């Protein structure tokens, strides 16, 4: 079973920054790690993705381009999400996702709240 440790969520003011981290374990090979977010009543949406093999390609939702940066440390099987210039619409539960040789897994989620 893949195990996640997520951290870094919290309450921040508009324009502030947070850094989320997600460490994964319990697998042999990791192919990609991503961050998704979800607010009540809406579908979970992709925020940013990182390929952990090959060219380490990244992908971002249009709403976060230029403000969020995803990065990874393959030696630690950890992915980070640096979030800058946060807006109220970024408020959500953020979930780490991993695609591994054992399948597709989700972290437990961490709350991010952006207030004025």
C-alpha positions as CSV (number, residue, x, y, z in Angstrom):
1,X,0.0,0.0,0.0
2,X,1.3,3.5,-0.9
3,X,1.6,5.8,2.0
4,X,1.6,9.6,1.9
5,X,2.7,12.3,4.3
6,X,1.3,15.7,3.2
7,X,2.1,19.0,5.0
8,X,2.2,22.7,4.5
9,X,-1.5,23.7,4.3
10,X,-3.0,26.4,6.4
11,X,-4.5,29.9,6.6
12,X,-2.9,32.7,4.6
13,X,-3.8,36.2,3.6
14,X,-4.5,37.3,0.0
15,X,-1.2,37.7,-1.8
16,X,0.6,35.4,0.6
17,X,2.5,32.2,0.0
18,X,2.4,28.6,1.1
19,X,4.5,25.5,0.2
20,X,2.9,22.1,0.2
21,X,4.9,18.9,0.4
22,X,4.0,15.3,-0.2
23,X,6.3,12.4,0.6
24,X,5.2,9.0,-0.8
25,X,6.4,5.5,0.1
26,X,5.5,1.8,-0.4
27,X,6.1,1.4,-4.1
28,X,8.9,0.3,-6.4
29,X,8.6,2.8,-9.2
30,X,7.1,6.3,-9.4
31,X,6.0,7.7,-12.8
32,X,4.3,11.0,-11.9
33,X,3.1,13.1,-9.0
34,X,0.5,15.7,-9.0
35,X,-1.5,18.1,-6.9
36,X,-5.3,18.4,-7.2
37,X,-7.7,20.5,-5.3
38,X,-11.4,20.3,-4.4
39,X,-14.0,22.6,-2.9
40,X,-17.4,21.4,-1.6
41,X,-19.9,20.8,-4.4
42,X,-17.3,20.8,-7.2
43,X,-15.2,18.2,-8.9
44,X,-11.6,17.6,-8.0
45,X,-9.4,19.5,-10.4
46,X,-5.8,19.2,-11.5
47,X,-3.6,22.0,-10.2
48,X,-0.1,20.9,-11.3
49,X,1.6,17.7,-12.4
50,X,5.2,16.5,-12.6
51,X,6.6,13.6,-14.5
52,X,9.1,11.8,-12.2
53,X,10.7,9.9,-15.1
54,X,11.9,11.0,-18.5
55,X,12.1,14.7,-19.1
56,X,10.4,15.7,-15.8
57,X,7.7,17.6,-17.7
58,X,5.4,19.8,-15.8
59,X,1.8,20.8,-16.4
60,X,-0.4,23.5,-14.8
61,X,-4.0,24.6,-14.6
62,X,-4.4,27.9,-16.4
63,X,-5.7,29.5,-13.2
64,X,-2.3,28.9,-11.4
65,X,0.2,29.4,-14.2
66,X,2.8,32.0,-13.2
67,X,1.9,31.7,-9.5
68,X,2.4,28.1,-8.6
69,X,5.5,25.9,-9.1
70,X,5.6,22.1,-8.8
71,X,9.0,20.5,-8.1
72,X,10.2,17.1,-6.9
73,X,13.0,15.3,-5.1
74,X,13.2,11.8,-6.6
75,X,15.7,10.6,-3.9
76,X,13.1,11.4,-1.3
77,X,10.0,10.5,-3.4
78,X,8.7,13.9,-2.5
79,X,6.8,16.5,-4.5
80,X,6.4,20.2,-3.6
81,X,3.9,22.9,-4.6
82,X,5.1,26.4,-4.1
83,X,2.1,28.7,-4.1
84,X,2.6,32.5,-4.4
85,X,0.2,35.4,-4.8
86,X,-2.6,33.3,-3.4
87,X,-6.2,34.3,-4.1
88,X,-9.4,33.5,-2.3
89,X,-10.4,31.2,-5.2
90,X,-7.4,29.1,-4.3
91,X,-9.1,28.0,-1.1
92,X,-9.6,24.3,-1.3
93,X,-8.5,20.9,0.0
94,X,-5.3,20.0,-1.8
95,X,-4.6,16.4,-2.6
96,X,-1.4,14.7,-3.6
97,X,-1.7,12.1,-6.3
98,X,0.9,9.5,-7.3
99,X,1.0,7.2,-10.3
100,X,3.2,4.2,-9.4
101,X,4.0,0.7,-10.5
102,X,1.3,-0.4,-8.0
103,X,-1.4,1.9,-9.4
104,X,-2.9,5.3,-8.9
105,X,-3.1,6.6,-5.3
106,X,-4.4,9.7,-3.4
107,X,-3.1,11.4,-0.3
108,X,-5.4,12.4,2.6
109,X,-5.5,16.1,1.6
110,X,-4.5,19.3,3.3
111,X,-6.6,22.4,3.7
112,X,-5.5,25.7,2.2
113,X,-7.6,28.8,3.1
114,X,-6.9,32.2,1.7
115,X,-8.6,35.1,3.5
116,X,-8.7,38.8,3.4
